[in-house]
Amino acid sequence: MPKAFFPRATASGPGSLAGLDEGMDKKTAPTKLSKKDAERETRLKAALKANMAKRKAQARARADKET
């Protein structure tokens, strides 16, 4: 018999869904980033935006080429 592909949600028993949403009802405050982490986050956000724009332009070019 093959092993289960997905790990179990809890250790309370096979097929148990108990504890699946334990942290869902608690609101947690966002953690404050250090200056270094904030700069990295800004760089990653800018890179993602540029990458998405590039992919969108490529998709438009492919669509124009097909018609």
C-alpha positions as a Python dict, from the first residue, in 0.01 Angstrom:
ca = {
    (1, 'M'): (0, 0, 0),
    (2, 'P'): (150, 342, -93),
    (3, 'K'): (221, 601, 171),
    (4, 'A'): (-15, 896, 208),
    (5, 'F'): (83, 1186, -14),
    (6, 'F'): (-36, 1457, 225),
    (7, 'P'): (61, 1464, 592),
    (8, 'R'): (-217, 1447, 845),
    (9, 'A'): (-350, 1774, 985),
    (10, 'T'): (-318, 1659, 1345),
    (11, 'A'): (-185, 1370, 1544),
    (12, 'S'): (-520, 1306, 1713),
    (13, 'G'): (-603, 1011, 1493),
    (14, 'P'): (-634, 894, 1136),
    (15, 'G'): (-878, 1099, 935),
    (16, 'S'): (-935, 1343, 1218),
    (17, 'L'): (-994, 1707, 1131),
    (18, 'A'): (-972, 1820, 1493),
    (19, 'G'): (-742, 2117, 1524),
    (20, 'L'): (-738, 2189, 1151),
    (21, 'D'): (-843, 2549, 1204),
    (22, 'E'): (-696, 2614, 1547),
    (23, 'G'): (-527, 2942, 1457),
    (24, 'M'): (-796, 3075, 1225),
    (25, 'D'): (-1003, 3255, 1486),
    (26, 'K'): (-715, 3440, 1648),
    (27, 'K'): (-607, 3768, 1494),
    (28, 'T'): (-237, 3825, 1511),
    (29, 'A'): (-66, 4157, 1468),
    (30, 'P'): (174, 4171, 1176),
    (31, 'T'): (534, 4144, 1280),
    (32, 'K'): (749, 4452, 1246),
    (33, 'L'): (1024, 4405, 989),
    (34, 'S'): (1377, 4519, 1041),
    (35, 'K'): (1512, 4786, 807),
    (36, 'K'): (1709, 4523, 615),
    (37, 'D'): (1402, 4301, 577),
    (38, 'A'): (1184, 4596, 474),
    (39, 'E'): (1434, 4694, 203),
    (40, 'R'): (1443, 4336, 78),
    (41, 'E'): (1065, 4324, 74),
    (42, 'T'): (1055, 4646, -130),
    (43, 'R'): (1309, 4508, -380),
    (44, 'L'): (1118, 4182, -415),
    (45, 'K'): (790, 4365, -464),
    (46, 'A'): (943, 4584, -737),
    (47, 'A'): (1100, 4282, -908),
    (48, 'L'): (770, 4095, -901),
    (49, 'K'): (587, 4393, -1049),
    (50, 'A'): (845, 4423, -1329),
    (51, 'N'): (830, 4050, -1397),
    (52, 'M'): (451, 4054, -1418),
    (53, 'A'): (463, 4349, -1660),
    (54, 'K'): (716, 4164, -1875),
    (55, 'R'): (503, 3847, -1883),
    (56, 'K'): (193, 4048, -1966),
    (57, 'A'): (374, 4215, -2258),
    (58, 'Q'): (492, 3873, -2379),
    (59, 'A'): (137, 3737, -2362),
    (60, 'R'): (7, 4037, -2558),
    (61, 'A'): (278, 3987, -2822),
    (62, 'R'): (187, 3618, -2856),
    (63, 'A'): (-182, 3705, -2884),
    (64, 'D'): (-111, 3967, -3152),
    (65, 'K'): (109, 3721, -3341),
    (66, 'E'): (-166, 3457, -3349),
    (67, 'T'): (-430, 3689, -3495),
}
